[in-house]
């Protein structure tokens, strides 16, 4: 076969797509309708104002718990010593008011939340959006058929536009793709740091209320109470939040109403003049009077907007409008009242800054508020722990985290997951931080460092989103990026002064997780590149003949590979070392796409490899980063898709085959039954059979097959289909063997020392402790066959 003939067939299939292409278009029509339904999901929700209010109420418990508990510790971290001048309180309050207005309200609630990936928020959601609009994935396992998914929404732009130039600039060099990935991983690691520090500071601050009523009590008692609460919180994670989540929203709503009410009471009782803090003039006076101390106190002010990133990460499936209503109607005014009330109290009681929240509570409601504060701290901690689990799963899907066990705790909500290994690591680190520092101020410094770095990462990613996805005018992009960076870099500069006072903690934690994630991703990319470069050519497979030069024994061999195209090297390694292979061979590729979910009916993509008598197939199972592969059903669904492919292929016999010859196991408007009623009568002007795979099209001149196609009738087609289905069923009954490649990566002898450490020690250790592929695919031990191979990088 020469190159010219291959090109000629490509052109012919492009110009005369044939009846196969027409049928493919008909099959795709209902999915277009479904895509419209998915895209309009949030618009439908908007039509019911009652439903919108209910969703806004529910979002309080999931989205705003972390942001709402900040009044417990902000003023203490802003003034860790003594308040010298009452005007400093007004200046600090003014900073808090404008921080809440600029970052959570304007930036996140009204801009960043709109950059969600079909309702999913967080750093990886932004990265997935970018991956769909530019080829920046470091593992290039996508195919153009993936872009036909209903959830694979993306916008197009003119070749000469600024967006197109930015896209080409990003795609031109691998180093830029890697830099973007590292940026995303840094943001992810800081979110994991939040998952450690939020429970520590929230629970410790809430438990500190005991000492206010009992001043002579040792601080160690407060720490012990906080540790007991934390152990209980992490120990209950495996039950999931499904059973108690209905309590979250009422608790947080009650919390906001209570702190807002106490704020109004304190403003009325102590000093209403604090309301002059709404004038930004007092910010200027605060910095002029405070100097360097005033500047470094921004690290404490920063804590008033902690939880803002969790707001975006926990967006879940709430419509953006519901989140906006909850913030503007409840969260924002109640927080302003709470901080203003505490400031009014401090104007007359400057010595009480250490525990200003509890001291400003009226005596008659002290203990009820203490209970509500503890409950709110637990809800806030739960929100960040859940966000951490969610982002770990997203990292897993993108090949950036070692394989760990993920347990779905709810049958109704796929987003509610539990990761046992991460849960216990978080618990140990959280207790270590709480018991090690024993001081809210140092934990606060650490917390501020983590939050401001995540915000900077989000700003940089949002800049690319505005250019590539939203296609905003460059002036708007510059305005958003400039304002965000000015505010966040100001906070960052203040936080740097406190690195030695606890701020080093999230940096160390993030560095450890970043090392793990990047080394794992590097090893994964190298393994994929090895598979790509050493894959077997179709010509070699066809040269072996139908028996593949071996004894074909009854049964089905499922060969697992990371390749979505081509025949993997482990297959040639297998058949050159063993004298037999199964009657039916299916190459199975499980891959994750940069979408939040792949609809069940579009999950499996089935293709035939080689002529029919080779009995070789490829099945690509596609998942989004939120999807859960139900282990028990995987094999059954795979075979259902394979059988459906054989049926439809038989009906389409003789049609011109385009490069996109494939099958989605989907229910369509034109059902399979109605297709069967046509008796499989198909005609074609092209009598040459084309064997198609994802990566190659091999024309096979077969007069016998051509004659069969011309004479084919519904009866003959049905007999052929029945014969192959019976053959597949008999092979399935004979036994299914799962063949997994166990590729070991080693550093070359002449490799640099840091690569040897990363590959031979760090990556090897992670591979040793992470879950095996056989466990993930739920492969029975007696049906497992591992094929080992070593390659050097």
Order of alpha helices (4+ residues) and beta strands (2+ residues): alpha-alpha-alpha-alpha-alpha-alpha-alpha-alpha-alpha-alpha-alpha-alpha-alpha-alpha-alpha-alpha-alpha-alpha-alpha-alpha-alpha-beta-beta-alpha-alpha-alpha-alpha-alpha-beta-alpha-beta-beta-beta-alpha-beta-alpha-beta-beta-alpha-alpha-beta-alpha-alpha-alpha-beta
